[in-house]
Amino acid sequence: MYKVIIEKECGCVRRANMSAESSFNDKDDALIEAGEMARKMNDEFCGKHQFAVRQEGEDFLITMQMRG
Ligand SMILES: [Zn+2]
């Protein structure tokens, strides 16, 4: 089981009603979904935060950083 986890939720994540964690049987599916989510979050959210994907074991974390 591979998990996609939103590591830190800013207000935008809560407003978008995204679930902070989802599970996939297939590693590629998880990776693709994580990439899609990060892209969407970078495109549609407030722009104050920057999201990226980091793999940790069998999990893919969507990390958040303040945009400098
Ligand atoms: Zn935000």
N, CA, C, O and the ligand as a Tripos MOL2 file, in Angstrom:
@<TRIPOS>MOLECULE
protein
  273   271    69     0     0
PROTEIN
NO_CHARGES

@<TRIPOS>ATOM
      1 N           0.8330   -1.2060    0.0000 N.3       1 MET1
      2 CA          0.0000    0.0000    0.0000 C.3       1 MET1
      3 C           0.8670    1.2560    0.0000 C.2       1 MET1
      4 O           1.7580    1.4150    0.8350 O.2       1 MET1
      5 N           0.5950    2.1210   -0.9300 N.am      2 TYR2
      6 CA          1.3540    3.3700   -1.0110 C.3       2 TYR2
      7 C           0.4360    4.5260   -0.6450 C.2       2 TYR2
      8 O          -0.7130    4.5910   -1.0810 O.2       2 TYR2
      9 N           0.9570    5.4230    0.1510 N.am      3 LYS3
     10 CA          0.1160    6.5160    0.6200 C.3       3 LYS3
     11 C           0.5910    7.8600    0.0930 C.2       3 LYS3
     12 O           1.7880    8.1240   -0.0140 O.2       3 LYS3
     13 N          -0.3800    8.6960   -0.2330 N.am      4 VAL4
     14 CA         -0.0820   10.0920   -0.5480 C.3       4 VAL4
     15 C          -0.5760   10.9230    0.6300 C.2       4 VAL4
     16 O          -1.7570   10.8880    0.9760 O.2       4 VAL4
     17 N           0.3260   11.6570    1.2300 N.am      5 ILE5
     18 CA         -0.0020   12.3800    2.4590 C.3       5 ILE5
     19 C           0.3160   13.8610    2.2970 C.2       5 ILE5
     20 O           1.4280   14.2320    1.9190 O.2       5 ILE5
     21 N          -0.6540   14.6840    2.5810 N.am      6 ILE6
     22 CA         -0.3860   16.1260    2.6140 C.3       6 ILE6
     23 C           0.2290   16.4380    3.9710 C.2       6 ILE6
     24 O          -0.4250   16.3540    5.0110 O.2       6 ILE6
     25 N           1.5040   16.8010    3.9270 N.am      7 GLU7
     26 CA          2.2640   16.9260    5.1600 C.3       7 GLU7
     27 C           1.7610   18.0740    6.0310 C.2       7 GLU7
     28 O           1.5400   17.9030    7.2300 O.2       7 GLU7
     29 N           1.5840   19.2290    5.4270 N.am      8 LYS8
     30 CA          1.0720   20.3830    6.1580 C.3       8 LYS8
     31 C          -0.1050   20.9440    5.3950 C.2       8 LYS8
     32 O          -0.0380   21.1380    4.1820 O.2       8 LYS8
     33 N          -1.1900   21.2070    6.1150 N.am      9 GLU9
     34 CA         -2.3590   21.7630    5.4580 C.3       9 GLU9
     35 C          -2.4460   23.2500    5.7430 C.2       9 GLU9
     36 O          -2.5670   23.6630    6.8970 O.2       9 GLU9
     37 N          -2.3860   24.0410    4.7090 N.am     10 CYS10
     38 CA         -2.6880   25.4530    4.9150 C.3      10 CYS10
     39 C          -4.1900   25.6290    4.7360 C.2      10 CYS10
     40 O          -4.8830   24.6660    4.4070 O.2      10 CYS10
     41 N          -4.7000   26.8160    4.9410 N.am     11 GLY11
     42 CA         -6.1280   27.0570    4.8320 C.3      11 GLY11
     43 C          -6.6960   26.6440    3.4900 C.2      11 GLY11
     44 O          -7.8500   26.2270    3.3940 O.2      11 GLY11
     45 N          -5.8710   26.7640    2.4440 N.am     12 CYS12
     46 CA         -6.3390   26.4250    1.0950 C.3      12 CYS12
     47 C          -6.6950   24.9490    0.9890 C.2      12 CYS12
     48 O          -7.6720   24.5870    0.3330 O.2      12 CYS12
     49 N          -5.9090   24.1020    1.6280 N.am     13 VAL13
     50 CA         -6.1730   22.6680    1.5780 C.3      13 VAL13
     51 C          -7.5230   22.3810    2.2200 C.2      13 VAL13
     52 O          -8.3230   21.6040    1.6990 O.2      13 VAL13
     53 N          -7.7620   23.0250    3.3640 N.am     14 ARG14
     54 CA         -9.0360   22.7950    4.0500 C.3      14 ARG14
     55 C         -10.2030   23.3480    3.2420 C.2      14 ARG14
     56 O         -11.2600   22.7230    3.1630 O.2      14 ARG14
     57 N         -10.0100   24.5240    2.6400 N.am     15 ARG15
     58 CA        -11.0890   25.1040    1.8340 C.3      15 ARG15
     59 C         -11.4050   24.2600    0.6130 C.2      15 ARG15
     60 O         -12.5550   24.2020    0.1770 O.2      15 ARG15
     61 N         -10.3840   23.5980    0.0510 N.am     16 ALA16
     62 CA        -10.5920   22.7850   -1.1430 C.3      16 ALA16
     63 C         -11.1600   21.4180   -0.7940 C.2      16 ALA16
     64 O         -11.4410   20.6150   -1.6830 O.2      16 ALA16
     65 N         -11.3290   21.1480    0.4990 N.am     17 ASN17
     66 CA        -11.8810   19.8770    0.9420 C.3      17 ASN17
     67 C         -11.0920   18.6690    0.4500 C.2      17 ASN17
     68 O         -11.6710   17.6370    0.1120 O.2      17 ASN17
     69 N          -9.7960   18.8010    0.4140 N.am     18 MET18
     70 CA         -8.9730   17.6780   -0.0160 C.3      18 MET18
     71 C          -8.7010   16.7790    1.1840 C.2      18 MET18
     72 O          -8.5370   17.2590    2.3060 O.2      18 MET18
     73 N          -8.6550   15.4900    0.9430 N.am     19 SER19
     74 CA         -8.3230   14.6160    2.0610 C.3      19 SER19
     75 C          -6.8060   14.5760    2.2230 C.2      19 SER19
     76 O          -6.0610   14.5120    1.2450 O.2      19 SER19
     77 N          -6.3750   14.6150    3.4540 N.am     20 ALA20
     78 CA         -4.9540   14.7410    3.7520 C.3      20 ALA20
     79 C          -4.1990   13.4500    3.4710 C.2      20 ALA20
     80 O          -2.9700   13.4450    3.3980 O.2      20 ALA20
     81 N          -4.9310   12.3650    3.3140 N.am     21 GLU21
     82 CA         -4.2510   11.0950    3.1090 C.3      21 GLU21
     83 C          -5.0680   10.2020    2.1930 C.2      21 GLU21
     84 O          -6.2750   10.0490    2.3860 O.2      21 GLU21
     85 N          -4.4160    9.6060    1.1910 N.am     22 SER22
     86 CA         -5.1030    8.6200    0.3690 C.3      22 SER22
     87 C          -4.1510    7.4710    0.0640 C.2      22 SER22
     88 O          -2.9330    7.6480    0.0540 O.2      22 SER22
     89 N          -4.7140    6.2960   -0.1840 N.am     23 SER23
     90 CA         -3.9070    5.0910   -0.3500 C.3      23 SER23
     91 C          -4.0760    4.5040   -1.7320 C.2      23 SER23
     92 O          -5.1540    4.5730   -2.3220 O.2      23 SER23
     93 N          -3.0140    3.9300   -2.2410 N.am     24 PHE24
     94 CA         -3.0160    3.3180   -3.5650 C.3      24 PHE24
     95 C          -2.3170    1.9670   -3.4940 C.2      24 PHE24
     96 O          -1.3690    1.7900   -2.7290 O.2      24 PHE24
     97 N          -2.7910    1.0130   -4.2990 N.am     25 ASN25
     98 CA         -2.1260   -0.2830   -4.3610 C.3      25 ASN25
     99 C          -0.8790   -0.2250   -5.2210 C.2      25 ASN25
    100 O           0.0570   -1.0030   -5.0350 O.2      25 ASN25
    101 N          -0.8770    0.6980   -6.1560 N.am     26 ASP26
    102 CA          0.1850    0.7550   -7.1400 C.3      26 ASP26
    103 C           1.0750    1.9660   -6.8960 C.2      26 ASP26
    104 O           0.5830    3.0800   -6.7140 O.2      26 ASP26
    105 N           2.3690    1.7480   -6.8920 N.am     27 LYS27
    106 CA          3.3020    2.8310   -6.6110 C.3      27 LYS27
    107 C           3.2190    3.9450   -7.6530 C.2      27 LYS27
    108 O           3.2470    5.1280   -7.3150 O.2      27 LYS27
    109 N           3.1130    3.5460   -8.9390 N.am     28 ASP28
    110 CA          3.0430    4.5580   -9.9950 C.3      28 ASP28
    111 C           1.7850    5.4060   -9.8710 C.2      28 ASP28
    112 O           1.8230    6.6190  -10.0760 O.2      28 ASP28
    113 N           0.6640    4.7580   -9.5330 N.am     29 ASP29
    114 CA         -0.5790    5.5100   -9.3330 C.3      29 ASP29
    115 C          -0.4060    6.5470   -8.2350 C.2      29 ASP29
    116 O          -0.8440    7.6900   -8.3670 O.2      29 ASP29
    117 N           0.2340    6.1350   -7.1550 N.am     30 ALA30
    118 CA          0.4500    7.0580   -6.0370 C.3      30 ALA30
    119 C           1.3260    8.2260   -6.4650 C.2      30 ALA30
    120 O           1.0490    9.3800   -6.1360 O.2      30 ALA30
    121 N           2.3750    7.9160   -7.1970 N.am     31 LEU31
    122 CA          3.3000    8.9610   -7.6280 C.3      31 LEU31
    123 C           2.6180    9.9450   -8.5830 C.2      31 LEU31
    124 O           2.7980   11.1580   -8.4800 O.2      31 LEU31
    125 N           1.8350    9.3970   -9.5080 N.am     32 ILE32
    126 CA          1.1350   10.2570  -10.4730 C.3      32 ILE32
    127 C           0.1210   11.1410   -9.7530 C.2      32 ILE32
    128 O           0.0220   12.3380  -10.0240 O.2      32 ILE32
    129 N          -0.6280   10.5390   -8.8350 N.am     33 GLU33
    130 CA         -1.6270   11.3020   -8.0800 C.3      33 GLU33
    131 C          -0.9650   12.3990   -7.2500 C.2      33 GLU33
    132 O          -1.4530   13.5280   -7.2030 O.2      33 GLU33
    133 N           0.1400   12.0640   -6.6020 N.am     34 ALA34
    134 CA          0.8510   13.0570   -5.7910 C.3      34 ALA34
    135 C           1.3020   14.2260   -6.6660 C.2      34 ALA34
    136 O           1.1750   15.3860   -6.2740 O.2      34 ALA34
    137 N           1.8280   13.9180   -7.8500 N.am     35 GLY35
    138 CA          2.2770   14.9620   -8.7610 C.3      35 GLY35
    139 C           1.1380   15.8450   -9.2250 C.2      35 GLY35
    140 O           1.2630   17.0670   -9.2950 O.2      35 GLY35
    141 N           0.0010   15.1900   -9.5470 N.am     36 GLU36
    142 CA         -1.1890   15.9300   -9.9680 C.3      36 GLU36
    143 C          -1.6850   16.8640   -8.8660 C.2      36 GLU36
    144 O          -2.0180   18.0230   -9.1130 O.2      36 GLU36
    145 N          -1.7260   16.3360   -7.6590 N.am     37 MET37
    146 CA         -2.2100   17.1330   -6.5330 C.3      37 MET37
    147 C          -1.2970   18.3390   -6.3040 C.2      37 MET37
    148 O          -1.7760   19.4590   -6.1270 O.2      37 MET37
    149 N           0.0090   18.1100   -6.3070 N.am     38 ALA38
    150 CA          0.9460   19.2030   -6.0680 C.3      38 ALA38
    151 C           0.8100   20.2700   -7.1590 C.2      38 ALA38
    152 O           0.8540   21.4670   -6.8750 O.2      38 ALA38
    153 N           0.6450   19.8220   -8.4090 N.am     39 ARG39
    154 CA          0.5170   20.7620   -9.5130 C.3      39 ARG39
    155 C          -0.7410   21.6070   -9.3570 C.2      39 ARG39
    156 O          -0.7080   22.8300   -9.4970 O.2      39 ARG39
    157 N          -1.8560   20.9280   -9.0630 N.am     40 LYS40
    158 CA         -3.1190   21.6050   -8.8670 C.3      40 LYS40
    159 C          -3.0340   22.5990   -7.7030 C.2      40 LYS40
    160 O          -3.5260   23.7230   -7.7940 O.2      40 LYS40
    161 N          -2.4040   22.1640   -6.6140 N.am     41 MET41
    162 CA         -2.2920   23.0290   -5.4400 C.3      41 MET41
    163 C          -1.4290   24.2580   -5.7510 C.2      41 MET41
    164 O          -1.7220   25.3620   -5.2940 O.2      41 MET41
    165 N          -0.3800   24.0550   -6.5220 N.am     42 ASN42
    166 CA          0.4560   25.2020   -6.9030 C.3      42 ASN42
    167 C          -0.2920   26.1600   -7.8320 C.2      42 ASN42
    168 O          -0.1150   27.3760   -7.7590 O.2      42 ASN42
    169 N          -1.1380   25.5880   -8.7130 N.am     43 ASP43
    170 CA         -1.8860   26.4090   -9.6740 C.3      43 ASP43
    171 C          -3.0490   27.1510   -9.0420 C.2      43 ASP43
    172 O          -3.2860   28.3190   -9.3510 O.2      43 ASP43
    173 N          -3.7860   26.4720   -8.1490 N.am     44 GLU44
    174 CA         -5.0960   26.9760   -7.7550 C.3      44 GLU44
    175 C          -5.1360   27.5830   -6.3690 C.2      44 GLU44
    176 O          -6.0820   28.2950   -6.0320 O.2      44 GLU44
    177 N          -4.1250   27.3130   -5.5620 N.am     45 PHE45
    178 CA         -4.1640   27.8160   -4.1920 C.3      45 PHE45
    179 C          -3.6580   29.2480   -4.1250 C.2      45 PHE45
    180 O          -3.4130   29.8840   -5.1500 O.2      45 PHE45
    181 N          -3.5050   29.7420   -2.9030 N.am     46 CYS46
    182 CA         -3.2730   31.1660   -2.6860 C.3      46 CYS46
    183 C          -1.9850   31.6920   -3.3200 C.2      46 CYS46
    184 O          -1.8470   32.8970   -3.5290 O.2      46 CYS46
    185 N          -1.0420   30.7980   -3.6250 N.am     47 GLY47
    186 CA          0.2040   31.2750   -4.1950 C.3      47 GLY47
    187 C           1.2360   31.6680   -3.1530 C.2      47 GLY47
    188 O           2.3760   31.9890   -3.4890 O.2      47 GLY47
    189 N           0.8370   31.6420   -1.8970 N.am     48 LYS48
    190 CA          1.7960   31.9510   -0.8370 C.3      48 LYS48
    191 C           2.6150   30.7280   -0.4800 C.2      48 LYS48
    192 O           3.6620   30.8280    0.1600 O.2      48 LYS48
    193 N           2.1340   29.5870   -0.8970 N.am     49 HIS49
    194 CA          2.7990   28.3430   -0.5430 C.3      49 HIS49
    195 C           3.2370   27.6210   -1.7920 C.2      49 HIS49
    196 O           2.6320   27.7400   -2.8570 O.2      49 HIS49
    197 N           4.3090   26.8660   -1.6300 N.am     50 GLN50
    198 CA          4.8010   26.0860   -2.7540 C.3      50 GLN50
    199 C           4.7830   24.6210   -2.3420 C.2      50 GLN50
    200 O           5.2780   24.2600   -1.2740 O.2      50 GLN50
    201 N           4.2160   23.7890   -3.1890 N.am     51 PHE51
    202 CA          4.0630   22.3810   -2.8550 C.3      51 PHE51
    203 C           4.9700   21.5350   -3.7270 C.2      51 PHE51
    204 O           5.1590   21.8110   -4.9120 O.2      51 PHE51
    205 N           5.5260   20.5030   -3.1190 N.am     52 ALA52
    206 CA          6.3940   19.5930   -3.8480 C.3      52 ALA52
    207 C           6.1710   18.1800   -3.3220 C.2      52 ALA52
    208 O           5.5930   17.9900   -2.2520 O.2      52 ALA52
    209 N           6.6330   17.1940   -4.0810 N.am     53 VAL53
    210 CA          6.4560   15.8010   -3.6850 C.3      53 VAL53
    211 C           7.7910   15.2340   -3.2170 C.2      53 VAL53
    212 O           8.8190   15.3890   -3.8760 O.2      53 VAL53
    213 N           7.7490   14.5820   -2.0770 N.am     54 ARG54
    214 CA          8.9410   13.9230   -1.5780 C.3      54 ARG54
    215 C           8.6000   12.4810   -1.2030 C.2      54 ARG54
    216 O           7.6350   12.2270   -0.4820 O.2      54 ARG54
    217 N           9.4000   11.5500   -1.6990 N.am     55 GLN55
    218 CA          9.1510   10.1510   -1.3770 C.3      55 GLN55
    219 C           9.8240    9.7920   -0.0640 C.2      55 GLN55
    220 O          10.9740   10.1540    0.1820 O.2      55 GLN55
    221 N           9.0940    9.0810    0.7650 N.am     56 GLU56
    222 CA          9.6730    8.5940    2.0090 C.3      56 GLU56
    223 C           9.2140    7.1550    2.2080 C.2      56 GLU56
    224 O           8.0770    6.9060    2.6090 O.2      56 GLU56
    225 N          10.0980    6.2220    1.9280 N.am     57 GLY57
    226 CA          9.7060    4.8130    1.9920 C.3      57 GLY57
    227 C           8.6060    4.5520    0.9870 C.2      57 GLY57
    228 O           8.7780    4.7970   -0.2070 O.2      57 GLY57
    229 N           7.4670    4.0520    1.4680 N.am     58 GLU58
    230 CA          6.3550    3.7670    0.5660 C.3      58 GLU58
    231 C           5.3690    4.9220    0.5070 C.2      58 GLU58
    232 O           4.3110    4.8130   -0.1120 O.2      58 GLU58
    233 N           5.7130    6.0080    1.1410 N.am     59 ASP59
    234 CA          4.8060    7.1450    1.1560 C.3      59 ASP59
    235 C           5.3200    8.2810    0.2750 C.2      59 ASP59
    236 O           6.5220    8.4700    0.0950 O.2      59 ASP59
    237 N           4.3660    9.0200   -0.2600 N.am     60 PHE60
    238 CA          4.7170   10.2310   -1.0000 C.3      60 PHE60
    239 C           4.1450   11.4120   -0.2220 C.2      60 PHE60
    240 O           2.9310   11.5670   -0.0940 O.2      60 PHE60
    241 N           5.0340   12.2230    0.2820 N.am     61 LEU61
    242 CA          4.5890   13.3780    1.0470 C.3      61 LEU61
    243 C           4.4820   14.5830    0.1360 C.2      61 LEU61
    244 O           5.3680   14.8420   -0.6790 O.2      61 LEU61
    245 N           3.3900   15.3170    0.2800 N.am     62 ILE62
    246 CA          3.2800   16.6090   -0.3950 C.3      62 ILE62
    247 C           3.7140   17.6470    0.6220 C.2      62 ILE62
    248 O           3.0160   17.9200    1.5980 O.2      62 ILE62
    249 N           4.8650   18.2120    0.3740 N.am     63 THR63
    250 CA          5.4360   19.1440    1.3320 C.3      63 THR63
    251 C           5.0180   20.5730    0.9860 C.2      63 THR63
    252 O           4.7080   20.8800   -0.1650 O.2      63 THR63
    253 N           5.0140   21.4240    1.9800 N.am     64 MET64
    254 CA          4.6240   22.8080    1.7790 C.3      64 MET64
    255 C           5.7240   23.7260    2.2760 C.2      64 MET64
    256 O           6.2760   23.5220    3.3580 O.2      64 MET64
    257 N           6.0320   24.7180    1.4950 N.am     65 GLN65
    258 CA          6.9670   25.7440    1.9240 C.3      65 GLN65
    259 C           6.3680   27.0950    1.6360 C.2      65 GLN65
    260 O           5.6230   27.2690    0.6720 O.2      65 GLN65
    261 N           6.6980   28.0520    2.4810 N.am     66 MET66
    262 CA          6.3100   29.4130    2.1650 C.3      66 MET66
    263 C           7.1020   29.8530    0.9410 C.2      66 MET66
    264 O           8.3040   29.6040    0.8370 O.2      66 MET66
    265 N           6.4190   30.5010    0.0320 N.am     67 ARG67
    266 CA          7.1120   31.0060   -1.1400 C.3      67 ARG67
    267 C           7.9310   32.2210   -0.7340 C.2      67 ARG67
    268 O           7.4170   33.1780   -0.1540 O.2      67 ARG67
    269 N           9.2070   32.1570   -1.0510 N.am     68 GLY68
    270 CA         10.1020   33.1840   -0.5810 C.3      68 GLY68
    271 C           9.7390   34.5290   -1.1270 C.2      68 GLY68
    272 O          10.4040   35.5190   -0.8230 O.2      68 GLY68
    273 ZN         -2.2830   28.5640    1.0590 Zn       69 ZN69
@<TRIPOS>BOND
     1     1     2 1
     2     2     3 1
     3     3     4 2
     4     3     5 am
     5     5     6 1
     6     6     7 1
     7     7     8 2
     8     7     9 am
     9     9    10 1
    10    10    11 1
    11    11    12 2
    12    11    13 am
    13    13    14 1
    14    14    15 1
    15    15    16 2
    16    15    17 am
    17    17    18 1
    18    18    19 1
    19    19    20 2
    20    19    21 am
    21    21    22 1
    22    22    23 1
    23    23    24 2
    24    23    25 am
    25    25    26 1
    26    26    27 1
    27    27    28 2
    28    27    29 am
    29    29    30 1
    30    30    31 1
    31    31    32 2
    32    31    33 am
    33    33    34 1
    34    34    35 1
    35    35    36 2
    36    35    37 am
    37    37    38 1
    38    38    39 1
    39    39    40 2
    40    39    41 am
    41    41    42 1
    42    42    43 1
    43    43    44 2
    44    43    45 am
    45    45    46 1
    46    46    47 1
    47    47    48 2
    48    47    49 am
    49    49    50 1
    50    50    51 1
    51    51    52 2
    52    51    53 am
    53    53    54 1
    54    54    55 1
    55    55    56 2
    56    55    57 am
    57    57    58 1
    58    58    59 1
    59    59    60 2
    60    59    61 am
    61    61    62 1
    62    62    63 1
    63    63    64 2
    64    63    65 am
    65    65    66 1
    66    66    67 1
    67    67    68 2
    68    67    69 am
    69    69    70 1
    70    70    71 1
    71    71    72 2
    72    71    73 am
    73    73    74 1
    74    74    75 1
    75    75    76 2
    76    75    77 am
    77    77    78 1
    78    78    79 1
    79    79    80 2
    80    79    81 am
    81    81    82 1
    82    82    83 1
    83    83    84 2
    84    83    85 am
    85    85    86 1
    86    86    87 1
    87    87    88 2
    88    87    89 am
    89    89    90 1
    90    90    91 1
    91    91    92 2
    92    91    93 am
    93    93    94 1
    94    94    95 1
    95    95    96 2
    96    95    97 am
    97    97    98 1
    98    98    99 1
    99    99   100 2
   100    99   101 am
   101   101   102 1
   102   102   103 1
   103   103   104 2
   104   103   105 am
   105   105   106 1
   106   106   107 1
   107   107   108 2
   108   107   109 am
   109   109   110 1
   110   110   111 1
   111   111   112 2
   112   111   113 am
   113   113   114 1
   114   114   115 1
   115   115   116 2
   116   115   117 am
   117   117   118 1
   118   118   119 1
   119   119   120 2
   120   119   121 am
   121   121   122 1
   122   122   123 1
   123   123   124 2
   124   123   125 am
   125   125   126 1
   126   126   127 1
   127   127   128 2
   128   127   129 am
   129   129   130 1
   130   130   131 1
   131   131   132 2
   132   131   133 am
   133   133   134 1
   134   134   135 1
   135   135   136 2
   136   135   137 am
   137   137   138 1
   138   138   139 1
   139   139   140 2
   140   139   141 am
   141   141   142 1
   142   142   143 1
   143   143   144 2
   144   143   145 am
   145   145   146 1
   146   146   147 1
   147   147   148 2
   148   147   149 am
   149   149   150 1
   150   150   151 1
   151   151   152 2
   152   151   153 am
   153   153   154 1
   154   154   155 1
   155   155   156 2
   156   155   157 am
   157   157   158 1
   158   158   159 1
   159   159   160 2
   160   159   161 am
   161   161   162 1
   162   162   163 1
   163   163   164 2
   164   163   165 am
   165   165   166 1
   166   166   167 1
   167   167   168 2
   168   167   169 am
   169   169   170 1
   170   170   171 1
   171   171   172 2
   172   171   173 am
   173   173   174 1
   174   174   175 1
   175   175   176 2
   176   175   177 am
   177   177   178 1
   178   178   179 1
   179   179   180 2
   180   179   181 am
   181   181   182 1
   182   182   183 1
   183   183   184 2
   184   183   185 am
   185   185   186 1
   186   186   187 1
   187   187   188 2
   188   187   189 am
   189   189   190 1
   190   190   191 1
   191   191   192 2
   192   191   193 am
   193   193   194 1
   194   194   195 1
   195   195   196 2
   196   195   197 am
   197   197   198 1
   198   198   199 1
   199   199   200 2
   200   199   201 am
   201   201   202 1
   202   202   203 1
   203   203   204 2
   204   203   205 am
   205   205   206 1
   206   206   207 1
   207   207   208 2
   208   207   209 am
   209   209   210 1
   210   210   211 1
   211   211   212 2
   212   211   213 am
   213   213   214 1
   214   214   215 1
   215   215   216 2
   216   215   217 am
   217   217   218 1
   218   218   219 1
   219   219   220 2
   220   219   221 am
   221   221   222 1
   222   222   223 1
   223   223   224 2
   224   223   225 am
   225   225   226 1
   226   226   227 1
   227   227   228 2
   228   227   229 am
   229   229   230 1
   230   230   231 1
   231   231   232 2
   232   231   233 am
   233   233   234 1
   234   234   235 1
   235   235   236 2
   236   235   237 am
   237   237   238 1
   238   238   239 1
   239   239   240 2
   240   239   241 am
   241   241   242 1
   242   242   243 1
   243   243   244 2
   244   243   245 am
   245   245   246 1
   246   246   247 1
   247   247   248 2
   248   247   249 am
   249   249   250 1
   250   250   251 1
   251   251   252 2
   252   251   253 am
   253   253   254 1
   254   254   255 1
   255   255   256 2
   256   255   257 am
   257   257   258 1
   258   258   259 1
   259   259   260 2
   260   259   261 am
   261   261   262 1
   262   262   263 1
   263   263   264 2
   264   263   265 am
   265   265   266 1
   266   266   267 1
   267   267   268 2
   268   267   269 am
   269   269   270 1
   270   270   271 1
   271   271   272 2
@<TRIPOS>SUBSTRUCTURE
     1 MET1         2 RESIDUE 1 A MET
     2 TYR2         6 RESIDUE 1 A TYR
     3 LYS3        10 RESIDUE 1 A LYS
     4 VAL4        14 RESIDUE 1 A VAL
     5 ILE5        18 RESIDUE 1 A ILE
     6 ILE6        22 RESIDUE 1 A ILE
     7 GLU7        26 RESIDUE 1 A GLU
     8 LYS8        30 RESIDUE 1 A LYS
     9 GLU9        34 RESIDUE 1 A GLU
    10 CYS10       38 RESIDUE 1 A CYS
    11 GLY11       42 RESIDUE 1 A GLY
    12 CYS12       46 RESIDUE 1 A CYS
    13 VAL13       50 RESIDUE 1 A VAL
    14 ARG14       54 RESIDUE 1 A ARG
    15 ARG15       58 RESIDUE 1 A ARG
    16 ALA16       62 RESIDUE 1 A ALA
    17 ASN17       66 RESIDUE 1 A ASN
    18 MET18       70 RESIDUE 1 A MET
    19 SER19       74 RESIDUE 1 A SER
    20 ALA20       78 RESIDUE 1 A ALA
    21 GLU21       82 RESIDUE 1 A GLU
    22 SER22       86 RESIDUE 1 A SER
    23 SER23       90 RESIDUE 1 A SER
    24 PHE24       94 RESIDUE 1 A PHE
    25 ASN25       98 RESIDUE 1 A ASN
    26 ASP26      102 RESIDUE 1 A ASP
    27 LYS27      106 RESIDUE 1 A LYS
    28 ASP28      110 RESIDUE 1 A ASP
    29 ASP29      114 RESIDUE 1 A ASP
    30 ALA30      118 RESIDUE 1 A ALA
    31 LEU31      122 RESIDUE 1 A LEU
    32 ILE32      126 RESIDUE 1 A ILE
    33 GLU33      130 RESIDUE 1 A GLU
    34 ALA34      134 RESIDUE 1 A ALA
    35 GLY35      138 RESIDUE 1 A GLY
    36 GLU36      142 RESIDUE 1 A GLU
    37 MET37      146 RESIDUE 1 A MET
    38 ALA38      150 RESIDUE 1 A ALA
    39 ARG39      154 RESIDUE 1 A ARG
    40 LYS40      158 RESIDUE 1 A LYS
    41 MET41      162 RESIDUE 1 A MET
    42 ASN42      166 RESIDUE 1 A ASN
    43 ASP43      170 RESIDUE 1 A ASP
    44 GLU44      174 RESIDUE 1 A GLU
    45 PHE45      178 RESIDUE 1 A PHE
    46 CYS46      182 RESIDUE 1 A CYS
    47 GLY47      186 RESIDUE 1 A GLY
    48 LYS48      190 RESIDUE 1 A LYS
    49 HIS49      194 RESIDUE 1 A HIS
    50 GLN50      198 RESIDUE 1 A GLN
    51 PHE51      202 RESIDUE 1 A PHE
    52 ALA52      206 RESIDUE 1 A ALA
    53 VAL53      210 RESIDUE 1 A VAL
    54 ARG54      214 RESIDUE 1 A ARG
    55 GLN55      218 RESIDUE 1 A GLN
    56 GLU56      222 RESIDUE 1 A GLU
    57 GLY57      226 RESIDUE 1 A GLY
    58 GLU58      230 RESIDUE 1 A GLU
    59 ASP59      234 RESIDUE 1 A ASP
    60 PHE60      238 RESIDUE 1 A PHE
    61 LEU61      242 RESIDUE 1 A LEU
    62 ILE62      246 RESIDUE 1 A ILE
    63 THR63      250 RESIDUE 1 A THR
    64 MET64      254 RESIDUE 1 A MET
    65 GLN65      258 RESIDUE 1 A GLN
    66 MET66      262 RESIDUE 1 A MET
    67 ARG67      266 RESIDUE 1 A ARG
    68 GLY68      270 RESIDUE 1 A GLY
    69 ZN69       273 GROUP 0 **** ****
